[in-house]
Amino acid sequence: MSQQPGLKIRRLQVLLAGVFSQVICIGIARFSYTPLLPVMQEQSWLGDIEGGWLAAVNYAGYMAGALLAASLSDLNVKDKLYRIGLVLAVVTTLLMAVTENFWLWALLRFVSGLSSAGSMLIASALILNWLIRHGHRSELGIHFAGVGIGIMVAALFVELMLQLGQDWQQQWLWFGGLAIVLAFPAWRWLPRPASVNTSGSGAPMKDMPPTRKFMWLMLTAYFCAGYGYVISATFIVTIVERIPALSGMGALTFAVVGLAAAPAVMNWDLIARRIGYLNALLMAYSLQIAGIILPTFFHSLEVALFSALLFGGTFIGCVSLVLTMAGRLYPSKPAKLMGKMTLSYGAAQMIAPALTGILAEKTGHYDLGLWLAGGFVAVGTVLIFWLKMTDPTAQALDDEGKLQTA
């Protein structure tokens, strides 16, 4: 379908608003904690258990945001929450620098997690709704590329600040300043939502409610993906830094995660067009298992980077594919099912970091935590295969995904 130049520019601005919001709320407010964790442990009193609990509290905030998004259907309310989330992401990042009190840190990490739901979930719904209304392909690949870009920014920014001699407090302040700059296009370029439930052709957007079986199996499989994702996302830098031969390579490894994640979402969109959503998810889950457990076998830089490449190239693909499926099932109110899916994903993220931190404190390494994470993703893979083979909703989604035209 041909588009006028003005419409192409507007579409690009909408997608870039999503990218910038992801960099702010996911890359900075949420994931900057990962490369900063070993710095904070070295320069402050923070230990493994406390570090794990702060990560868990952050994901609890994200889960609360997902619950809020799932409970609301008014797109205008969601738009207001998206903009509030941008402000909260900036403020909580800056305030991390002004205290060493665990409970204040926990409060700030909770609120930053709440703000990240605005970028990951509410913005996804607003952008998907805008794309459908204006006759564009209903894919979120470019939007979710912001997660990988945000991870890269976080990793490289910490490394740069360390080279410049900035301590952990100064680094949080620099991150806050960067978030302020990026908040302007993230705010201005995402249009206010329309109030009619019609597509660009004027046809009503029809929802396709899934079967009960689809809901339970997909929610459980997505919980498993959330458990696997959060261990590497939270501890990968610390894991690498604690291997004597790889000391100083943590930030580089995390940057590779972001480098792999940035184009991965668009690649998974292309893969899903050819083989369907469920087959693409099976592929992503299987590759993610390898990315999670490889560091338990080999302690070389090459393996660490390859593991980061596999992890970064798959975790965001899983998120994008699942949330896109949710949007296809409920185009008139996409955030409702997105919220339920994200609640499942977020529940795992509350449990896993705290448990892994306790195991690491007791054993002195993260191997057991990584094996648990890989095991959960393996269970999720089996559930998706079961869903694909037995459920009509899954089969209909696969057929629809392959039939979409540009």
Secondary structure by P-SEA (a helix, b strand, c coil): ccccaaaaaaaaaaaaaaaaaaaacccccccccccaaaaaaacccccaaaaaaaaaaaaaaaaaaaaaaaacccaaaaaaaaaaaaaaaaaaaaaccccccaaaaaaaaaaaaaaaaaaacaaaaaaaaaaaaaccccccccccaaaaaaaaaaaaaaaaaaaacccaaaaaaaaaaaaaaaaaaaacccccccccccccccccbbbbbbcaaaaaaaaaaaaaaaaaaaaaaccaaaaaaaccccccaaaaaaaaaaaaaaaaaaaaaaaaaaccaaaaaaaaaaaaaaaaccccccccaaaaaaaaaaaaacaaaaaaaaaaaaaaaccccccaaaaaaaaaaaaaaaccaaaaaaaaaaaccaaaaaaaaaaaaaaaaaaaaaaaaccaaaaaaaaaaaaccc
